[in-house]
Amino acid sequence: MRIVVIGGGASGVICAIHAKNDANEVIILEKNDKLLKKLLLTGNGRCNYMHDSYSLRDYHSQNMEYLEDFLSEKNIQDVSYFFDSIGVISKNKNGYIYPFSNQASTVRDALIREVERKGIVVNYDTVVKDIQKKGTQFSVDTGDRVLYCDKVVLATGSYAYPKTGSDGSGYPLLEAFGHTIIKPLPALVQLTSDFPYRKDWDGVRCDVILSLEEEGEEIAREEGEVQLTDYGVSGICTFNLSHYATRGLYENKKEVIKINFVPFIETLMTPWMDRYNKKNEGKNISELLQGFLNKKIVPIILKVCHIREDVSYEDLTNEEKLTLCHTLKGLSVPITGTKDYESCQVCNGGVSLKEIYSDTMESKLVDGLYITGELLDINGDCGGFNLTECWISGILAGRSLEEME
Ligand SMILES: Cc1cc2nc3c(=O)[nH]c(=O)nc-3n(C[C@H](O)[C@H](O)[C@H](O)COP(=O)(O)OP(=O)(O)OC[C@H]3O[C@@H](n4cnc5c(N)ncnc54)[C@H](O)[C@@H]3O)c2cc1C
């Protein structure tokens, strides 16, 4: 059997490795002059390739029910066993799994050695432009030649980070076969805002609770570090909320980030402030707030509340005190957009999971066509969840091809 894998990223490479045996010829067609270009950038060059625990809450899709089988303990263990078997020693940092070497190249090189050891053919600098099916045979057109094969695996990634090769070219190839593509939108991405004081907070990092409100209702929240920038908000918490915001904005919904700058105050805020002020007699409001807020944030909070910096807390009216406490617990930052595909780590959306068999990744519409990785309508939070999705889908597709008579 001849199998053509289109795309030499994480999911394509792991699929090819699992599909190859003495009876199967496997050819990877890759647009770049090397395999796994994106993998080298992951985890800031350290490759956070798995997590130490998984739950459905870490993933997002329009068809979440599909993920129950897909994320089975067995499928996750198989990924772990595979990386053990190719000699990647891991380390666990707060649940995030990295290679012990701290180098993404350890993971990439181990995968490439497996590709070479198994005798998988790789055609570099090859862009697939069209795929046709006649009878049971596929023809794969690369512009200057046509390859014929029995099975095709599409692993071309999404639109995210196109400089690594993934420019969304897989979607029209699948649409031509009748597949439904849920509009892929940037995810794990920075959010932009027209908040008037954003230039003043540029560079600040602080520990907060970040909530996302859609049409006035909280739909998700994250606790951790936020990075405040001159265009808006960034950091892991923002990234994990971003797919909700991009989808909401795409549907013309109003998206607002609320920043709780005092997550350590779990009691009622006003009595807490009263007590804190009593302990800090003689300080003006700006000096008082500097006891627990970043210096750049203090004047912003006071400007939003229309309170002068030199007054003392006890001189504030009850209404001003309430406004101040309310703002400290939830500064409103309107979200106007997101950074684009060039900056996002993954896409939310993709091929509808309703059209894929969850145990083999084969298309339900076209026999012999398999779809893996980020092309699918599955995206995960930060923490190794996206690569895990690529490894699982690649292994499932590869194994089912390997086991075929
Ligand atoms: C900066 C950054 C950091 C990240 N960090 C992490 C992390 O730490 N942990 C984590 O889990 N996830 C991380 N991700 C996400 C993760 O890297 C991706 O989800 C994953 O690499 C997607 O794999 P894939 O095989 O689906 O597609 P890709 O890796 O995008 O590979 C697709 C391949 O197909 C090729 N291709 C595309 N079109 C064609 C065509 N028409 N013909 C031939 N070849 C084609 C491309 O050149 C590319 O090599 C990160 C992403 C980015 C951008």
The ligand as an SDF file (V2000), in Angstrom:
LIG
                    3D

 53 58  0  0  0  0  0  0  0  0999 V2000
    5.0800   29.8110   18.7790 C   0  0  0  0  0  0  0  0  0  0  0  0
    4.2970   28.5480   19.0790 C   0  0  0  0  0  0  0  0  0  0  0  0
    4.4990   27.8930   20.2810 C   0  0  0  0  0  0  0  0  0  0  0  0
    3.7710   26.7350   20.5810 C   0  0  0  0  0  0  0  0  0  0  0  0
    4.0290   26.0750   21.7410 N   0  0  0  0  0  0  0  0  0  0  0  0
    3.3500   24.9300   22.0250 C   0  0  0  0  0  0  0  0  0  0  0  0
    3.6640   24.1630   23.1810 C   0  0  0  0  0  0  0  0  0  0  0  0
    4.6120   24.4760   23.9180 O   0  0  0  0  0  0  0  0  0  0  0  0
    2.9040   23.0560   23.4400 N   0  0  0  0  0  0  0  0  0  0  0  0
    1.8780   22.6420   22.6080 C   0  0  0  0  0  0  0  0  0  0  0  0
    1.2280   21.6400   22.8950 O   0  0  0  0  0  0  0  0  0  0  0  0
    1.6030   23.3270   21.4650 N   0  0  0  0  0  0  0  0  0  0  0  0
    2.3180   24.4270   21.1460 C   0  0  0  0  0  0  0  0  0  0  0  0
    2.0520   25.0990   19.9720 N   0  0  0  0  0  0  0  0  0  0  0  0
    1.0360   24.5390   19.0490 C   0  0  0  0  0  0  0  0  0  0  0  0
    1.6240   23.3530   18.2470 C   0  0  0  0  0  0  0  0  0  0  0  0
    2.9050   23.6800   17.7970 O   0  0  0  0  0  0  0  0  0  0  0  0
    0.7370   23.0130   17.0550 C   0  0  0  0  0  0  0  0  0  0  0  0
   -0.5690   22.7260   17.5320 O   0  0  0  0  0  0  0  0  0  0  0  0
    1.2480   21.8230   16.2620 C   0  0  0  0  0  0  0  0  0  0  0  0
    2.5850   22.0180   15.8510 O   0  0  0  0  0  0  0  0  0  0  0  0
    0.3800   21.5890   15.0270 C   0  0  0  0  0  0  0  0  0  0  0  0
    0.8820   20.4520   14.3560 O   0  0  0  0  0  0  0  0  0  0  0  0
    0.2860   20.0130   12.9460 P   0  0  0  0  0  0  0  0  0  0  0  0
    1.0000   18.7610   12.5570 O   0  0  0  0  0  0  0  0  0  0  0  0
   -1.1780   19.9660   12.9600 O   0  0  0  0  0  0  0  0  0  0  0  0
    0.6580   21.2070   11.9550 O   0  0  0  0  0  0  0  0  0  0  0  0
    2.0210   21.9780   11.7240 P   0  0  0  0  0  0  0  0  0  0  0  0
    3.0130   21.7070   12.7770 O   0  0  0  0  0  0  0  0  0  0  0  0
    1.6370   23.3780   11.4540 O   0  0  0  0  0  0  0  0  0  0  0  0
    2.5800   21.2900   10.3970 O   0  0  0  0  0  0  0  0  0  0  0  0
    1.9400   21.4050    9.1520 C   0  0  0  0  0  0  0  0  0  0  0  0
    2.9850   21.1470    8.0820 C   0  0  0  0  0  0  0  0  0  0  0  0
    2.3500   21.0380    6.8050 O   0  0  0  0  0  0  0  0  0  0  0  0
    3.1140   21.7330    5.8340 C   0  0  0  0  0  0  0  0  0  0  0  0
    2.1710   22.1380    4.7740 N   0  0  0  0  0  0  0  0  0  0  0  0
    1.1410   23.0150    4.8620 C   0  0  0  0  0  0  0  0  0  0  0  0
    0.4690   23.0720    3.6920 N   0  0  0  0  0  0  0  0  0  0  0  0
    1.1000   22.2130    2.8500 C   0  0  0  0  0  0  0  0  0  0  0  0
    0.8670   21.8170    1.4950 C   0  0  0  0  0  0  0  0  0  0  0  0
   -0.1620   22.3030    0.7800 N   0  0  0  0  0  0  0  0  0  0  0  0
    1.7160   20.9170    0.9300 N   0  0  0  0  0  0  0  0  0  0  0  0
    2.7530   20.3890    1.6360 C   0  0  0  0  0  0  0  0  0  0  0  0
    3.0100   20.7250    2.9400 N   0  0  0  0  0  0  0  0  0  0  0  0
    2.1860   21.6120    3.5190 C   0  0  0  0  0  0  0  0  0  0  0  0
    3.7110   22.9030    6.5940 C   0  0  0  0  0  0  0  0  0  0  0  0
    4.8560   23.3940    5.9460 O   0  0  0  0  0  0  0  0  0  0  0  0
    4.0020   22.2920    7.9690 C   0  0  0  0  0  0  0  0  0  0  0  0
    5.2940   21.7590    8.0430 O   0  0  0  0  0  0  0  0  0  0  0  0
    2.7870   26.2440   19.6550 C   0  0  0  0  0  0  0  0  0  0  0  0
    2.6020   26.9050   18.4340 C   0  0  0  0  0  0  0  0  0  0  0  0
    3.3520   28.0440   18.1410 C   0  0  0  0  0  0  0  0  0  0  0  0
    3.1400   28.7300   16.8210 C   0  0  0  0  0  0  0  0  0  0  0  0
  1  2  1  0
  2  3  1  0
  2 52  2  0
  3  4  2  0
  4  5  1  0
  4 50  1  0
  5  6  2  0
  6  7  1  0
  6 13  1  0
  7  8  2  0
  7  9  1  0
  9 10  1  0
 10 11  2  0
 10 12  1  0
 12 13  2  0
 13 14  1  0
 14 15  1  0
 14 50  1  0
 15 16  1  0
 16 17  1  0
 16 18  1  0
 18 19  1  0
 18 20  1  0
 20 21  1  0
 20 22  1  0
 22 23  1  0
 23 24  1  0
 24 25  2  0
 24 26  1  0
 24 27  1  0
 27 28  1  0
 28 29  2  0
 28 30  1  0
 28 31  1  0
 31 32  1  0
 32 33  1  0
 33 34  1  0
 33 48  1  0
 34 35  1  0
 35 36  1  0
 35 46  1  0
 36 37  1  0
 36 45  1  0
 37 38  2  0
 38 39  1  0
 39 40  1  0
 39 45  2  0
 40 41  1  0
 40 42  2  0
 42 43  1  0
 43 44  2  0
 44 45  1  0
 46 47  1  0
 46 48  1  0
 48 49  1  0
 50 51  2  0
 51 52  1  0
 52 53  1  0
M  END
$$$$
